[in-house]
Amino acid sequence: MTITARLDVGRNASPFLFGEEAAAVAEVLESGQYGHTDVTEEFERRIAAFLGVRDAVAVMSGTAALHTALLAAKVGPGHEVVVPSMTFCATVQAILAVGATPVFVDVDPATLCVTDQLVMDAVTDRTRAVMPVLFGGRAIDLSRIRPELAARDIATMEDAAHAFGSRNGARRVGATGDLTCFSFGPIKNLTCGQGGVVIPRGHAEAATIRRMRMLGVVQSQAERAQTTRYCVEGFGLRYQMSGINAAIGLAQLPHFEKTAATRRGLWRAYRRALASLDGVTLVDVDPDRSVPHLCQVRTPHRDKVHARMKARGIGVGVHYPPNHLQPAFAEWRRDLPATEQVGRELLTLPFHQHLAEADIDQVVTALGQALKTVGAASCARS
Ligand SMILES: *Cc1c(COP(=O)(O)O)cnc(C)c1O
């Protein structure tokens, strides 16, 4: 069987362009305005309208979104932040950036998301924020614990880097009232090349974050052009989103319904194909409500299956090696049995919008063969 090139893009994911992005970028380049511009502000308005929220603040990356959200919620040294170990390392680095202490929690192995119980068991008097990760795009319902967390002055910040477009009941992720952070990096469901957005809790917090992403300077570009002074009103970093990046996201956004349909279709095609395969468990992203970001299976023979699939030219990956076992985060290590188990078993299958449903049969056939050669029980697919 010859494997299609679409299945080997060097990794399991690949950016997808709709065709209008290059012209949109060229227009910004020709304008001579490369910083935070009206294009960035237009992107913020369109994202807010899409999500059904009043404010969206654009920043240069998802990591910058998480960092500014923590700063805006005044999380700092001496504070604990409850975070799943099963996430991209960016979530943890953002917590360290403000000098707070990450308190790693386990996840439900079926969803790779935290549960109410896991979060509440980790909360102490020093907890200042909880940072659930909407893994694979899965929207999680925090409504039962949100009031108690709020009563204890604990901010809820959703790391929704995987979950742009997913729904929580009738509302989109981002519209639930929590601080929410999105990433628009190269391989996310919507891309700006690089970029992120923070959904603040009201106008005052939006203004704080707008100031922080601009080195603490309040003046607009237009105002600055007119006067001899500018005023640094507080702490801030160079975290703005360039109009060059915003233009890419603006060109992508009108096509998002296609993105959602394609990703749901591909994920369901995987689910159908995998149903006939023994020896693997699919991680459920709840595609009826989410816009799936990853397609992952669990197998006890992960390392061998990974090597065999790679050798056949199939771009598989691992999301993620648990953070509490990373050398950089050793100080905050604790026992997280479910995370350690899934950390050995997770395998990410090729999942991006260049794929056709026929490609998925190739992946699942190759997976069945790999499982057979490593001695795992599997069905007659060959
Ligand atoms: C991508 C990602 C981030 C960071 O976003 P960047 O735009 O890459 O900085 C944070 N958390 C998770 C779960 C991610 O997947």
The ligand as a Tripos MOL2 file, in Angstrom:
@<TRIPOS>MOLECULE
LIG
   15    15     1     0     0
SMALL
NO_CHARGES

@<TRIPOS>ATOM
      1 C1         -1.0200   25.8660   21.3640 C.3       1 LIG1
      2 C2         -1.3070   25.7810   22.7990 C.ar      1 LIG1
      3 C3         -0.9750   26.8130   23.7030 C.ar      1 LIG1
      4 C4         -0.0990   27.9690   23.3500 C.3       1 LIG1
      5 O1         -0.4650   28.6810   22.2310 O.3       1 LIG1
      6 P1          0.6680   29.3490   21.3170 P.3       1 LIG1
      7 O2         -0.1350   30.1640   20.3610 O.co2     1 LIG1
      8 O3          1.4360   28.2250   20.6770 O.co2     1 LIG1
      9 O4          1.5340   30.1860   22.1880 O.co2     1 LIG1
     10 C5         -1.3960   26.6980   25.0100 C.ar      1 LIG1
     11 N1         -2.0880   25.6320   25.4400 N.ar      1 LIG1
     12 C6         -2.4010   24.6130   24.6150 C.ar      1 LIG1
     13 C7         -3.2090   23.4680   25.1720 C.3       1 LIG1
     14 C8         -2.0060   24.6420   23.2880 C.ar      1 LIG1
     15 O5         -2.2940   23.6140   22.4730 O.3       1 LIG1
@<TRIPOS>BOND
     1     1     2 1
     2     2     3 ar
     3     2    14 ar
     4     3     4 1
     5     3    10 ar
     6     4     5 1
     7     5     6 1
     8     6     7 2
     9     6     8 1
    10     6     9 1
    11    10    11 ar
    12    11    12 ar
    13    12    13 1
    14    12    14 ar
    15    14    15 1
@<TRIPOS>SUBSTRUCTURE
     1 LIG1         1 GROUP 0 **** ****
